[in-house]
């Protein structure tokens, strides 16, 4: 099973993008989503943006990730 996390694209540099994943920034490859634009949300797996997702789905998914992280912290 693969796990992907939602991220917001904040900068594009050739075949990579700087994304925000719940407050952390990282560079990911965007070769699988060449049409991605700044402000889009993507699913990131293994350092690669795998697909573009809509903002509503991204926010719902991030909320579930936050709940999981909070549960681990308790």
C-alpha positions in Angstrom: 0.0 0.0 0.0 1.3 3.5 -0.8 0.6 6.6 1.2 0.4 10.0 -0.4 0.1 13.3 1.3 -1.5 16.5 0.1 0.7 19.5 -0.6 0.2 23.0 -2.0 2.6 24.1 -4.8 4.2 27.4 -3.9 7.0 27.7 -6.5 8.0 25.9 -9.7 11.6 25.4 -10.8 11.8 23.4 -14.0 11.0 19.7 -13.2 10.6 20.3 -9.5 8.4 22.4 -7.2 8.6 23.8 -3.7 5.5 22.6 -1.9 4.0 23.1 1.5 2.9 20.0 3.4 1.1 21.0 6.5 3.5 23.8 7.3 6.7 22.1 6.2 8.3 23.0 2.8 10.1 20.6 0.5 11.1 20.2 -3.1 9.3 17.4 -5.1 9.5 16.2 -8.7 6.7 17.3 -11.0 7.5 15.2 -14.0 4.2 13.2 -13.6 2.1 16.5 -13.5 3.7 18.8 -16.1 0.5 20.9 -16.2 0.7 21.8 -12.4 0.6 25.5 -11.5 1.4 27.6 -8.5 -1.4 27.3 -6.0 -2.5 23.8 -7.1 -2.7 21.0 -4.6 -1.0 17.7 -5.4 -0.6 14.3 -3.8 3.0 13.6 -3.0 4.5 10.1 -2.7 8.2 9.3 -2.5 9.3 12.8 -3.4 7.1 13.0 -6.5 3.9 14.9 -7.1 1.7 12.1 -8.5 -1.6 13.9 -9.3 -3.3 17.2 -9.0 -6.2 17.3 -6.6 -8.9 19.9 -5.8 -8.5 22.2 -2.9 -11.6 20.8 -1.0 -10.2 17.3 -1.1 -6.8 18.5 -0.1 -8.1 20.3 3.0 -10.2 17.4 4.1 -7.3 15.1 3.7 -5.0 17.4 5.6 -7.5 17.5 8.5 -7.4 13.7 8.7 -3.6 13.7 8.7 -3.7 16.3 11.6 -6.0 14.1 13.6 -3.7 11.1 13.0 -0.6 13.2 14.1 -2.4 14.4 17.2 -3.4 10.9 18.1 0.2 9.7 17.8 1.3 12.7 20.0 -1.1 11.7 22.9 
